[in-house]
Amino acid sequence: MHRLGRAGCLSAKRAGKHGAFLLVWLCIIGPVFALGSDEAQPRFDMISDFGGVGLLQMPTARFAPEGEFSFATGRVSPYFRNAVTMQPLPWAEAVVRYTTIQNRLYGPADFSGDQKYKDRGTDLKLRLHEESAGFPQVALGLRDFGGTGLFSGEYLILSRRYYDLDFTLGIGWGNLGTRGQIANPLGWISSRFKRPRTNNFGQGGTTSGAYFQGERASIIGGISYHTPIPSLTVKLELDGNNYQSEGLNNNQKTASPINVGLTYSYGDWLDFTVGIERGNTLMAQLAFRGNLHKSTGMPKLDEPPEKLKPRDLTADIEEMNRQARSRPKDDVSSSLIQALEAKNYQVDGVLVSCQQATIRVSQNTFRATPRAIGRAARIMANEVPPEVEELTYISLEKGLETNRVTLLRKDLQNAERFDGSTEEIAVNTRIQAPNSLDFQRTSKNRNRYPAFTWNWSPALRQHIGGPDNPYFYQILLRLDSELQITRQLSVSSSLGFNIYNNFADLKLASDSKLPHVRSDIKDYLKQGKNGITRLQADYVTNLGSNWYGRVSGGLFEEMFGGAGSEILYKPFDKRWAVGADINQVRQRGFDERFSFRDYQTTTGHVDLYYHLPFYNTLAQISVGRYLAKDTGVTVDLSRRFDNGSVFGIFATKTNVSAQQFGEGSFDKGFYISIPLDMLSLYSSRSNIGMLWRPLTRDGGQRLNIGKRLYPIVKDSGPDALMRDWDQLLN
C-alpha cells in the first residue's frame, strides 16, 4: 500500500465542505458562458478507476465516441481493477469489471491458498440530455448493479464544457454517497427512498427496489482541464465515498475527500493516469482504446472484378437467333458454371433463356452481398449470349434461398463506361422474396453435391475469475469440416486438439442447487481437452413464402446432444420475424466424445426478432424452457456497426430465485463479433467472437445449437441489401 504523509492535507471534514462549495460555484458559473470555440474539441472522455468515462473515482456525464471499446487496468490500494468499457450507442455506456481486493483472501487457505478476493461487477450509464448552448449534458448511472454489490451505487450527473475546462456536478447514492453531505433529495418524492439500503453481497448486488435509496446522499463531481501541454489533462474531483462502509469490512483511512490526477493521452489508443486519492494513496492506470465503428480494417489484395466484354447488338435478329441455335444451351450453362466456380462461387444451378440468365449460388468470400452480386453479374454478362438483358442472382445461404436480385445488363455496361452509378442501377433493379419454384425450373449443377470442406485454425478456451486461479486457458487446434450431401442436407463437425493448457489446478466444484447443466465446466475443460465440440446433421428447407424450417440431430455443443427442430416466419420486406424451436437433449460425458450422462430434458423457445429503425440495432425476446428445466425470458440487444462488427448484451430471468441461482442472481453478459477480414489482406465472411458472462451458473442457460434460422436469413431483405449497395461495383 502506498500512502503519503498527512502534512499539507486539509482535514476530511473541512475539505468536504470547502470542496463541495467550490465545486458547486464552478459548475454554476460554467453554464453562464457559451460553449466556446467551434474548433477541435479537447477530449474529456478518459476512463475512470472503475471503468467507464469519468474523472478518477467519480463518473461524469461524458461518453466515449460511438463504437468505442476500451480495456483499463489500474491500482489504488487495496483495489486492483481491470475493466472493459463499451459504447454501443451514443447515449449508452456499459462496463464489465474484475476487482482484486488485495488485503482479503478468496477463501480458506487450504482451498484457494493465498489468492486474493475477486469481485465482478457491471455498470450502465445513460445520457438523458445532450449538452446544448443553454443546458449541460445530463446522465444517469448504475454502478455494480449486476455484480455482487460490493461497490453498488447510483448517480445523477451533469457536465458542462467551457473551452479547455469541463465541469461536473451531481448526486451520488450508495457507495458513491456514503459521505452523506445532504439528505436524500428523492425523499421529497417518496418516503421509500429514505429507507436504509439493502445489498445482497455475493448474490447479485443491489435489488432494484433499493436503487437511489438511503437517508443520505453525497454531492459529487469535479473539473477536468485540458492543459496547454499537448495530450495532458489535469483532473480534480470531490469523492462521494468516505470509505467507512466498504464491503467485506474493509474500511480505508482517508485524509481528504479531494482526489487529483494527471492523464496523458498517446494518440486515440492509450491513456496513462496517475494521481493521489483519499489524500494519502497513489493510483495509476493504463487504458487501451479502439473503435469498432470507425475501423475499416486492413487494405485488401482481392482480385479485381472482371471487366465487361462489349456485346454486339448490331447484328439483325435473324443472325442473333442463328447464333443462339448454333450454340446449345447446355454449353452456355456449362461455361457459365465453370467461370463462376473459378471465382469461388458455389453454383447450385443456372438457367439461360432468350432474355434472362439466372444463377443460384452461394459464396464465402464477401461480407457485403451486393459486392458478390455485382461480380457474379459481370461474369454472367461475359458468358451469356448478347440478347440476354436481365441477370438474376439467387442467393443461397447454408442451403436456404434468401432472395432474388435482378439487374439490367445495360445498366452494368453504363456504369463500366462511367455513364452510370450504383444508384442508377438500383432504380431498375428488382429485389424479390425467395421462390422455391425457381429451383424446379433452373438447371442443376450435377457436380455440386456432395461437397466437402474443411479448415484448420488456432483457438483459445478461457475460464476467468475463479478462486483456484484468476485465469485458466487452453490453446488448441480446431478442425472444422462440413459435408454438404444435398443442398438441404449437411453434416458439420468441430474437433479440438490440445496444444497447451493450465487446467490441472482447476478444482472448484459446483455448489449449484440446480441441475448442473453448465456449472460442471471444470470437468469438461479438464477431461475434454481433446474432444468433439460439435457433430451435427441438419436438414433445412424453404417451407413456403416467408417460411423456413430446420431439423437437426447430433452432438450440438460441448455439453449436450440430441435432436430438435425449428420453424421461422420472416416476412421478406418487414423488420420483424418470429420463430420457435424444440429440442430433446441429453447431457454429454465430460470427455466430449460419444458418451452421455443420465440427465436429459426438453428445451424450447419462442423467439421474437425486431430490427429497430435506428442505429442498426436488433432486439430479440425469447420465452421458453431452459436446460435446467427453468422457464423464463431472455432479452438480447445487439448493434451492428458499419464495418460489420457486432456488440450485444443479454439478460435472462427465469422462475429460479436469486438464492437458488447463486452469485449473480440471474444470467447476463455481453458478446462481440469482429469480421475476420478486418485483420486480413483478403475478404472473408468469417468472424471471430467473444462471449463474456460474469459467472458460469445453471439458471437461464439455453442450448447452443448451430444453424439457427434467423442468423441465416436476417440480412436477406431489401433494407439490408441497400445498406451495402454502394459496394456493387467493387
MOTA-V830025 format. One record per backbone hydrogen bond with DSSP energy under -0.5 kcal/mol. CO is the residue of the C=O (numbers start at 1). NH is the residue of the N-H. E is the energy in kcal/mol with one decimal. If there is no record, write none. Layout:
BEGIN
co:CO nh:NH e:E
co:CO nh:NH e:E
END
This chain:
BEGIN
co:1 nh:3 e:-0.6
co:2 nh:282 e:-0.9
co:6 nh:9 e:-2.0
co:11 nh:15 e:-2.9
co:12 nh:16 e:-2.1
co:13 nh:17 e:-1.8
co:14 nh:18 e:-2.8
co:15 nh:19 e:-2.9
co:16 nh:20 e:-2.1
co:17 nh:21 e:-2.1
co:18 nh:22 e:-2.6
co:19 nh:23 e:-2.6
co:20 nh:24 e:-2.6
co:21 nh:25 e:-2.4
co:22 nh:26 e:-2.5
co:23 nh:27 e:-2.1
co:24 nh:28 e:-1.4
co:25 nh:29 e:-2.1
co:26 nh:30 e:-1.6
co:27 nh:31 e:-0.7
co:29 nh:32 e:-0.8
co:29 nh:33 e:-0.6
co:30 nh:33 e:-1.4
co:35 nh:163 e:-0.8
co:46 nh:54 e:-2.3
co:48 nh:51 e:-1.5
co:52 nh:48 e:-3.1
co:53 nh:60 e:-1.1
co:56 nh:49 e:-3.2
co:56 nh:50 e:-0.5
co:58 nh:55 e:-2.9
co:65 nh:68 e:-2.0
co:67 nh:292 e:-3.0
co:68 nh:87 e:-2.1
co:69 nh:290 e:-2.1
co:70 nh:85 e:-2.2
co:71 nh:288 e:-3.3
co:72 nh:83 e:-2.8
co:73 nh:286 e:-2.5
co:74 nh:81 e:-2.6
co:75 nh:284 e:-1.6
co:76 nh:79 e:-2.3
co:78 nh:102 e:-2.9
co:79 nh:76 e:-2.5
co:80 nh:100 e:-3.2
co:81 nh:74 e:-2.6
co:82 nh:98 e:-2.9
co:83 nh:72 e:-2.9
co:84 nh:96 e:-2.3
co:85 nh:70 e:-2.6
co:86 nh:94 e:-2.4
co:87 nh:67 e:-3.2
co:89 nh:92 e:-1.3
co:91 nh:127 e:-2.6
co:92 nh:89 e:-1.0
co:93 nh:125 e:-2.4
co:94 nh:86 e:-3.0
co:95 nh:123 e:-2.3
co:96 nh:84 e:-2.9
co:97 nh:121 e:-2.4
co:98 nh:82 e:-2.7
co:99 nh:101 e:-0.6
co:99 nh:119 e:-2.7
co:100 nh:80 e:-2.2
co:100 nh:102 e:-0.9
co:101 nh:104 e:-1.5
co:101 nh:117 e:-1.0
co:104 nh:117 e:-3.0
co:108 nh:111 e:-1.7
co:108 nh:112 e:-2.4
co:108 nh:113 e:-0.5
co:109 nh:113 e:-1.3
co:112 nh:115 e:-1.9
co:115 nh:106 e:-2.5
co:117 nh:101 e:-2.5
co:119 nh:99 e:-3.1
co:120 nh:148 e:-1.3
co:121 nh:97 e:-2.7
co:122 nh:145 e:-1.3
co:122 nh:146 e:-1.1
co:123 nh:95 e:-1.9
co:124 nh:142 e:-3.0
co:125 nh:93 e:-2.6
co:126 nh:128 e:-0.6
co:126 nh:140 e:-2.6
co:129 nh:138 e:-2.3
co:132 nh:135 e:-0.5
co:135 nh:132 e:-2.7
co:137 nh:159 e:-2.4
co:138 nh:128 e:-2.5
co:138 nh:129 e:-1.7
co:139 nh:157 e:-2.6
co:140 nh:126 e:-2.9
co:141 nh:155 e:-1.9
co:142 nh:124 e:-2.5
co:143 nh:153 e:-1.8
co:144 nh:147 e:-0.6
co:148 nh:202 e:-0.8
co:148 nh:205 e:-0.8
co:149 nh:152 e:-1.1
co:150 nh:247 e:-0.6
co:152 nh:175 e:-2.7
co:153 nh:143 e:-3.4
co:154 nh:173 e:-3.0
co:155 nh:141 e:-2.4
co:156 nh:171 e:-2.3
co:157 nh:139 e:-2.5
co:158 nh:169 e:-2.5
co:159 nh:137 e:-2.8
co:160 nh:167 e:-3.2
co:162 nh:165 e:-2.2
co:164 nh:226 e:-2.9
co:165 nh:162 e:-3.3
co:166 nh:224 e:-2.2
co:167 nh:160 e:-2.8
co:168 nh:222 e:-1.9
co:169 nh:158 e:-2.7
co:170 nh:220 e:-2.3
co:171 nh:156 e:-2.0
co:172 nh:218 e:-2.3
co:173 nh:154 e:-0.8
co:173 nh:176 e:-1.6
co:174 nh:177 e:-2.0
co:175 nh:178 e:-0.5
co:177 nh:180 e:-0.9
co:182 nh:217 e:-2.8
co:184 nh:187 e:-1.9
co:185 nh:188 e:-1.4
co:186 nh:189 e:-1.3
co:186 nh:190 e:-1.9
co:190 nh:193 e:-1.2
co:191 nh:194 e:-1.5
co:192 nh:195 e:-1.3
co:193 nh:214 e:-1.7
co:195 nh:214 e:-0.6
co:197 nh:199 e:-0.5
co:198 nh:207 e:-0.9
co:199 nh:201 e:-0.9
co:200 nh:203 e:-3.0
co:200 nh:205 e:-1.2
co:205 nh:200 e:-2.1
co:207 nh:210 e:-2.4
co:208 nh:211 e:-1.1
co:210 nh:213 e:-1.8
co:215 nh:184 e:-2.4
co:217 nh:182 e:-2.2
co:218 nh:172 e:-2.7
co:220 nh:170 e:-2.4
co:221 nh:238 e:-2.7
co:222 nh:168 e:-2.6
co:223 nh:236 e:-2.5
co:224 nh:166 e:-2.3
co:225 nh:227 e:-1.0
co:225 nh:234 e:-2.6
co:228 nh:230 e:-0.6
co:229 nh:232 e:-2.0
co:231 nh:265 e:-2.5
co:232 nh:227 e:-1.9
co:233 nh:263 e:-2.9
co:234 nh:225 e:-2.8
co:235 nh:261 e:-2.3
co:236 nh:223 e:-3.1
co:237 nh:239 e:-0.6
co:237 nh:259 e:-2.0
co:238 nh:221 e:-1.1
co:240 nh:179 e:-2.8
co:243 nh:252 e:-2.3
co:246 nh:249 e:-0.7
co:246 nh:250 e:-0.6
co:247 nh:250 e:-0.8
co:257 nh:239 e:-3.0
co:257 nh:259 e:-0.5
co:259 nh:237 e:-2.5
co:260 nh:276 e:-2.7
co:261 nh:235 e:-3.0
co:262 nh:274 e:-2.2
co:263 nh:233 e:-2.6
co:263 nh:265 e:-0.5
co:264 nh:266 e:-0.5
co:264 nh:272 e:-2.6
co:265 nh:267 e:-0.9
co:266 nh:269 e:-1.1
co:266 nh:270 e:-1.1
co:269 nh:289 e:-2.5
co:270 nh:266 e:-3.4
co:271 nh:287 e:-2.6
co:272 nh:264 e:-3.0
co:273 nh:285 e:-2.4
co:274 nh:262 e:-3.1
co:275 nh:283 e:-2.2
co:276 nh:260 e:-2.2
co:277 nh:280 e:-1.6
co:277 nh:281 e:-2.1
co:278 nh:255 e:-3.9
co:278 nh:256 e:-1.4
co:280 nh:4 e:-1.2
co:281 nh:277 e:-3.3
co:282 nh:77 e:-0.6
co:283 nh:275 e:-1.9
co:284 nh:75 e:-2.5
co:285 nh:273 e:-2.6
co:286 nh:73 e:-2.7
co:287 nh:271 e:-2.5
co:288 nh:71 e:-2.6
co:290 nh:69 e:-2.9
co:291 nh:295 e:-1.3
co:311 nh:313 e:-0.9
co:316 nh:320 e:-2.1
co:317 nh:321 e:-2.6
co:318 nh:322 e:-2.2
co:319 nh:323 e:-2.4
co:320 nh:324 e:-2.3
co:321 nh:325 e:-2.5
co:322 nh:326 e:-1.9
co:323 nh:327 e:-1.0
co:326 nh:328 e:-0.6
co:328 nh:331 e:-0.6
co:328 nh:332 e:-1.5
co:329 nh:333 e:-2.9
co:330 nh:334 e:-2.6
co:331 nh:335 e:-2.5
co:332 nh:336 e:-2.2
co:333 nh:337 e:-2.6
co:334 nh:338 e:-2.4
co:335 nh:339 e:-2.2
co:336 nh:340 e:-2.3
co:337 nh:341 e:-2.8
co:338 nh:342 e:-1.8
co:339 nh:343 e:-0.5
co:340 nh:343 e:-1.2
co:340 nh:345 e:-1.9
co:341 nh:344 e:-1.8
co:344 nh:364 e:-0.5
co:345 nh:347 e:-0.8
co:346 nh:348 e:-0.6
co:346 nh:362 e:-1.9
co:348 nh:445 e:-2.7
co:349 nh:360 e:-2.6
co:350 nh:443 e:-1.6
co:351 nh:353 e:-0.5
co:351 nh:358 e:-3.2
co:355 nh:389 e:-1.9
co:355 nh:390 e:-2.6
co:356 nh:353 e:-3.2
co:357 nh:392 e:-3.2
co:358 nh:351 e:-2.4
co:359 nh:361 e:-0.5
co:359 nh:394 e:-2.8
co:360 nh:348 e:-3.1
co:360 nh:349 e:-1.3
co:361 nh:396 e:-2.3
co:362 nh:346 e:-2.9
co:364 nh:685 e:-1.2
co:367 nh:369 e:-0.8
co:368 nh:371 e:-0.9
co:368 nh:372 e:-1.2
co:369 nh:373 e:-2.5
co:370 nh:374 e:-2.8
co:371 nh:375 e:-1.8
co:372 nh:376 e:-2.1
co:373 nh:377 e:-2.7
co:374 nh:378 e:-1.6
co:375 nh:379 e:-1.7
co:376 nh:380 e:-2.5
co:377 nh:381 e:-2.5
co:378 nh:382 e:-1.6
co:379 nh:383 e:-0.9
co:380 nh:383 e:-1.0
co:380 nh:384 e:-2.4
co:385 nh:388 e:-1.4
co:389 nh:409 e:-3.2
co:390 nh:357 e:-2.5
co:390 nh:392 e:-0.5
co:391 nh:407 e:-2.8
co:392 nh:359 e:-2.2
co:392 nh:394 e:-0.6
co:393 nh:395 e:-0.6
co:393 nh:405 e:-2.4
co:394 nh:361 e:-2.2
co:395 nh:402 e:-2.3
co:395 nh:403 e:-0.7
co:396 nh:398 e:-0.5
co:397 nh:400 e:-1.9
co:400 nh:397 e:-2.9
co:403 nh:395 e:-2.1
co:404 nh:432 e:-3.1
co:405 nh:393 e:-3.0
co:405 nh:407 e:-0.5
co:406 nh:430 e:-2.0
co:407 nh:391 e:-2.7
co:408 nh:411 e:-0.5
co:408 nh:412 e:-1.4
co:409 nh:413 e:-2.1
co:410 nh:414 e:-2.3
co:411 nh:415 e:-2.2
co:412 nh:416 e:-2.1
co:413 nh:417 e:-1.6
co:414 nh:419 e:-3.5
co:414 nh:420 e:-0.8
co:415 nh:418 e:-1.3
co:421 nh:425 e:-2.2
co:422 nh:426 e:-2.1
co:423 nh:427 e:-1.1
co:424 nh:428 e:-0.8
co:425 nh:428 e:-0.7
co:426 nh:429 e:-0.9
co:429 nh:431 e:-0.5
co:430 nh:406 e:-2.7
co:430 nh:432 e:-0.6
co:432 nh:404 e:-2.0
co:435 nh:438 e:-1.7
co:436 nh:439 e:-1.2
co:436 nh:440 e:-0.7
co:437 nh:440 e:-0.8
co:437 nh:441 e:-1.5
co:438 nh:442 e:-1.4
co:443 nh:350 e:-2.0
co:444 nh:446 e:-0.9
co:445 nh:448 e:-1.9
co:451 nh:484 e:-3.3
co:453 nh:482 e:-2.6
co:455 nh:480 e:-2.6
co:457 nh:478 e:-3.3
co:459 nh:476 e:-2.2
co:461 nh:474 e:-2.2
co:463 nh:472 e:-3.0
co:469 nh:466 e:-0.8
co:470 nh:465 e:-3.1
co:472 nh:463 e:-2.5
co:473 nh:502 e:-1.6
co:474 nh:461 e:-2.2
co:474 nh:476 e:-0.5
co:475 nh:499 e:-2.5
co:475 nh:500 e:-2.0
co:476 nh:459 e:-2.5
co:476 nh:478 e:-0.5
co:477 nh:497 e:-2.3
co:478 nh:457 e:-1.8
co:478 nh:480 e:-0.6
co:479 nh:495 e:-2.4
co:480 nh:455 e:-2.4
co:481 nh:493 e:-2.5
co:482 nh:453 e:-2.4
co:482 nh:484 e:-0.6
co:483 nh:485 e:-1.0
co:483 nh:491 e:-2.2
co:484 nh:450 e:-0.7
co:484 nh:451 e:-2.0
co:488 nh:540 e:-2.2
co:489 nh:485 e:-1.3
co:489 nh:486 e:-1.8
co:490 nh:538 e:-2.7
co:491 nh:483 e:-3.2
co:492 nh:536 e:-2.7
co:493 nh:481 e:-2.2
co:494 nh:533 e:-1.8
co:494 nh:534 e:-1.7
co:495 nh:479 e:-2.6
co:496 nh:531 e:-0.9
co:497 nh:477 e:-2.7
co:500 nh:475 e:-3.2
co:502 nh:505 e:-0.9
co:503 nh:506 e:-1.9
co:505 nh:507 e:-0.7
co:515 nh:517 e:-2.5
co:518 nh:521 e:-0.9
co:520 nh:523 e:-1.1
co:520 nh:524 e:-1.3
co:521 nh:525 e:-2.8
co:522 nh:526 e:-2.3
co:523 nh:527 e:-2.5
co:524 nh:528 e:-1.7
co:526 nh:529 e:-0.5
co:529 nh:531 e:-0.5
co:531 nh:496 e:-2.7
co:531 nh:533 e:-0.8
co:534 nh:494 e:-2.5
co:535 nh:555 e:-2.8
co:536 nh:492 e:-2.9
co:537 nh:553 e:-2.0
co:538 nh:490 e:-2.3
co:539 nh:551 e:-2.2
co:541 nh:543 e:-0.9
co:541 nh:549 e:-2.4
co:544 nh:547 e:-1.8
co:546 nh:570 e:-2.5
co:547 nh:543 e:-1.0
co:547 nh:544 e:-1.2
co:548 nh:568 e:-2.5
co:549 nh:541 e:-2.1
co:550 nh:566 e:-2.6
co:551 nh:539 e:-2.6
co:552 nh:564 e:-2.6
co:553 nh:537 e:-3.0
co:554 nh:556 e:-1.0
co:554 nh:562 e:-2.7
co:555 nh:535 e:-2.2
co:559 nh:588 e:-2.6
co:560 nh:557 e:-1.9
co:561 nh:586 e:-3.0
co:562 nh:554 e:-2.7
co:563 nh:584 e:-2.7
co:564 nh:552 e:-3.0
co:565 nh:582 e:-2.1
co:566 nh:550 e:-2.3
co:567 nh:580 e:-2.3
co:568 nh:548 e:-2.4
co:568 nh:570 e:-0.5
co:569 nh:578 e:-2.3
co:571 nh:574 e:-1.5
co:575 nh:611 e:-2.5
co:577 nh:609 e:-2.9
co:578 nh:569 e:-3.0
co:579 nh:607 e:-3.0
co:580 nh:567 e:-2.5
co:581 nh:605 e:-1.2
co:582 nh:565 e:-2.3
co:583 nh:585 e:-0.6
co:583 nh:603 e:-2.7
co:584 nh:563 e:-2.2
co:585 nh:601 e:-2.3
co:586 nh:561 e:-2.1
co:587 nh:597 e:-3.2
co:589 nh:592 e:-1.8
co:592 nh:532 e:-3.3
co:595 nh:589 e:-2.5
co:599 nh:587 e:-2.9
co:601 nh:585 e:-2.5
co:603 nh:583 e:-2.9
co:604 nh:625 e:-2.4
co:605 nh:581 e:-2.2
co:606 nh:623 e:-2.4
co:607 nh:579 e:-2.6
co:608 nh:621 e:-2.4
co:609 nh:577 e:-1.9
co:610 nh:612 e:-0.9
co:610 nh:619 e:-2.9
co:614 nh:617 e:-1.2
co:616 nh:640 e:-2.2
co:617 nh:612 e:-2.3
co:618 nh:638 e:-2.3
co:619 nh:610 e:-2.5
co:620 nh:636 e:-2.7
co:621 nh:608 e:-2.7
co:622 nh:634 e:-2.7
co:623 nh:606 e:-2.7
co:624 nh:632 e:-2.1
co:625 nh:604 e:-1.2
co:626 nh:629 e:-1.8
co:630 nh:626 e:-3.3
co:631 nh:655 e:-1.9
co:632 nh:624 e:-2.2
co:633 nh:653 e:-2.3
co:634 nh:622 e:-2.6
co:635 nh:651 e:-1.8
co:636 nh:620 e:-2.7
co:637 nh:649 e:-2.6
co:638 nh:618 e:-2.8
co:639 nh:641 e:-0.5
co:639 nh:647 e:-2.2
co:641 nh:644 e:-2.1
co:645 nh:641 e:-3.2
co:646 nh:673 e:-2.5
co:647 nh:639 e:-3.2
co:648 nh:671 e:-2.4
co:649 nh:637 e:-2.5
co:650 nh:669 e:-1.9
co:651 nh:635 e:-2.6
co:652 nh:667 e:-0.8
co:653 nh:633 e:-2.3
co:657 nh:661 e:-2.7
co:658 nh:662 e:-2.2
co:660 nh:513 e:-0.7
co:662 nh:665 e:-2.4
co:664 nh:666 e:-2.0
co:667 nh:652 e:-3.1
co:668 nh:694 e:-0.6
co:669 nh:650 e:-2.2
co:670 nh:692 e:-3.0
co:671 nh:648 e:-2.6
co:672 nh:690 e:-2.4
co:673 nh:646 e:-2.7
co:674 nh:688 e:-2.6
co:675 nh:678 e:-1.5
co:676 nh:679 e:-1.8
co:677 nh:680 e:-0.6
co:678 nh:298 e:-1.1
co:681 nh:301 e:-3.7
co:686 nh:676 e:-2.7
co:686 nh:677 e:-0.5
co:688 nh:674 e:-3.1
co:690 nh:672 e:-2.3
co:692 nh:670 e:-1.9
co:695 nh:697 e:-0.8
co:698 nh:701 e:-0.8
co:700 nh:702 e:-0.5
co:701 nh:627 e:-2.7
co:703 nh:705 e:-1.0
co:708 nh:712 e:-0.7
co:709 nh:712 e:-0.8
co:709 nh:713 e:-1.5
co:710 nh:714 e:-1.9
co:713 nh:716 e:-1.7
co:717 nh:721 e:-1.9
co:718 nh:722 e:-2.7
co:719 nh:723 e:-1.5
co:720 nh:724 e:-0.8
co:721 nh:724 e:-0.7
co:722 nh:725 e:-0.9
co:724 nh:727 e:-2.1
co:725 nh:728 e:-2.0
co:727 nh:730 e:-1.3
END
